[in-house]
Amino acid sequence: MNSELTFIIESDSGRVTVEVSKASKSLIHNLAADLGTGQNLNCGKPTSHKPKTAESRTSKNAVDNASEDNFSVWLYSLYHNSVVDGPGRRSVIQVAGCSIRCPGCYVPQTHRRENGKLVPISAIIDEITLNRQSHDGVTILGGEPFDQPGPVAELVFRLKRHGFHITLYSGHTFETLVERKDPKVEYILTHTDLLIDGPFIAESHDNAGEYRGSRNQRLFAGRQSALQYQSRKTR
């Protein structure tokens, strides 16, 4: 069995993140001994500091603009500097509410929509653009983003208008999403740069691979998703 290790060193903070795949317990133990006390991370599970919602971080200008925004999304948290939720360093929009509720989910607190807040999309965009110089793109996860297809489609539209790379996680499979035949879902699928699909399966967590929580999950590049969607649509 060949171990796969990826070391991500943040030069400004000195923090080291290690992505591990196919590693033995002894190797992981040795890493911990060499690197010192750490914290296990996974997609949607940020470091121990409590993420802040967009409401508590936006500027007065954003709040004023938000009052004129007709589009809002149920948001659990908005945080930055994630290196496990997609390529590079990401800002992460974590929506509230999930109808799938995978057993063993790392963030069960996001399952209930009322654990989040209904936040104007303009406030979220303002927060993301204020931090755009310190990240390589934006990740949308949950919760379940496709439980709110309308607001998330609007969110994707505005993010792409600003030129952001978008990674999106869904507990639904790509095929299930396509079968909805929903224009809002179609827009999201064809304007997402990286889609990671499928439910989290706790028993398949080990050796899941890059960015994934369990081995069943798949990575679709944006153009690949768009072509597959169009192919299925014309059958």
N, C-alpha and C positions, 0 to 999 in steps of 0.2 A: 504494500500500500504506500503510495507516494504522497507525502504530506505537502500541502500547499499553504504557504504563509505569505501574507502581504503586510508590510510594515508601512504605516502612514505616519510621518513625523511632521508635526506642526511647528515650524521654525519660530513662530512668534511666541508660543506658549511653552514649547518643549514637550508637549504631550505626545505620547506614542499610542497609536491604535493599531492592533494586530488583527487582521482578518484571517481566521483559521479554517481550513478545510481538510478533512481526511487526516487529522492529527491524532496521535495516540494520547492517552491520558498522561503518560510519563513525559511526553514532549510538552504538553500544556503545563504540567507541574514545573518543569525546568524553566519554561518561559516566565512563569510567575515568580520563580525564585530569582531569576536574573533581573526582571523588570520592576519587581516590587509589588506592593498592593495595588490592585486595579479594580475595575468594575466591569461586569459582563454587560454587553450591549447587544441589541438586536434591532431590526427595523421597527420604527415606531416607539422605541424605548430609549429616550435620551439619557444623558448623564444625570447624576443625582440632583443637580440643581433643578428647582421647580420651573418648568417653562411658563412664560407669561403669555397671556392672551393678547390679541391685537388691541383690545380695548384699553389695556393698561400701558401700552407702549407707543401709541400713535401720537403724532404731533397735534397741536391745536388746529392747524390748517386741515389735517386729515379728518379730524372730528367735525369741523365745519362742513367739509365736502361730503362726509358720510351722511349728514342729515338730508342731503339732496339725492342720495343713492337709493334707487328702488330695488336693488339686488342685495340680498344678504344670504349668508350661509351659516349653518350651525357649526361653530368652531369649538374644539376642545382646547387646543393650544397652538401657538405659533412660536417656533424656536429656530435658532441659527447654529451654524458651525457643526452640523452633523456630517460625519464621514462614513456612516453605515447605511444611509438611506438613499443610495444612488451614487453615481460617479462624482468624484471630487468632494468638495465641501459644499453642503447644501443648506439652504433655508427650508424649513419643513412646515407645511400647513397640515395640521392634524384635525380632521373634521370629527364632529360628535355624532354618534348614532350608528348602530350596525345591526342589520337584520340577520347576519350570518352567525355571529357569535361563536367562533371556533373554540372548541374545548382546549384549554391550556394557553389561550391568547395571552400575550405579554402585557397587554394594556386593556384589561376588561373594563376599566373605568370609562373607556371611550364608547362602550356599547350603548349606554343610555343617552339619548339626545339631550335630555334635560341636565346632564352633567356639563354640558357646554353652554355657550351663549350664542344668540343670533347676532352676528356681527356683519355690518355693511362690507361688501366686497371692496369698496374704495379704500376703507381703512386698512384692509389687509394688503392691498397693492401698495399703498403708501409705505407701510412698514417694510415690505420686501424691497422696494426701490431704494429706500434709505440705506439698506444694507447690501446693495448689489455689488459693491466693490469688494466685499469680503466673502463672496460665495461664487460657486460655479454653476448654480442653477437652483431650481425650486422643486421640491418633492411634495406631492399631495398624497396623504394616506389617512388612515382612520383608526377606529371607526371604519365605515365603508363609503368611499366617495360616490359610488353609483347609487346609493340610497338618496342622493340629492343631485340628480343628473342636471336639472336646470341651473341651479346656482353654480355647480362645479363647471358646467360648460361655459358659463359667463366668466368664471374665474380663469379658466384656461384661455378663453378669448383675450382677456385683458393682459394676462401674463405673456402670451405670444405677441401681443401688440407692442410690448416692451422688449421683446427679443430674448426672453428667458428660455433656457433649456428646461423641459418639464419631465420629471419622472413621476409615475403614478402607480400606486399599489391598489389592487382590488382582490377581494376574496372570491369573486366570481371568475370563472374561466373566460377566456377570450370568446370562445364559441357561444357561451351562454349570453354574453353581452350582445353579440351580433344578432342573436335570435330575438332579441327584444324589438328590433326594427324601430328603434326610437331615434329620431333625428338628433336629439341632444346627446345621446350616447354615441352616435356615429361621429358627431363633431369632436367629442372628447377623444375617441379612439384615433381619429385621423390627425389630431393636432398634438398628440402626446409623443415626446421623443423616445421615451422608454417606458413600456408597460410591463409590470410584474404581476402576473395573474395567479389565481388559484387560492384556495383556503389554506390556512396554516394547519398542518398536521403534526402534532407534537411528537408522535412516534417517528417521524421522518426528519426531525430537526438536525441530527448529526450529519455532518458533511454536506450541508445544504448547498454550499457554493456561494459565490459572490452576490451580495445584496438580498439574498433569499432567506426566508425564515424556515422553510422545509423543502425537501428535495422535489416535491411535486410541482412547485411553482416554476413558471417559465418566464423568460425575458424576451420581449418583442421590441425590436427597434421601431421607431416611428414609421418609417417608410414601409417596413415589413408589415406592420399592423394595418396601414392604410391599404396596401395591395391585397392583403388577405380579406379585409372587409369588403372591398370592391368586388373581389372574386366571388365571395359568398353571396353578395347582394345581386349579382347578375345570373346566378344559377337558376 
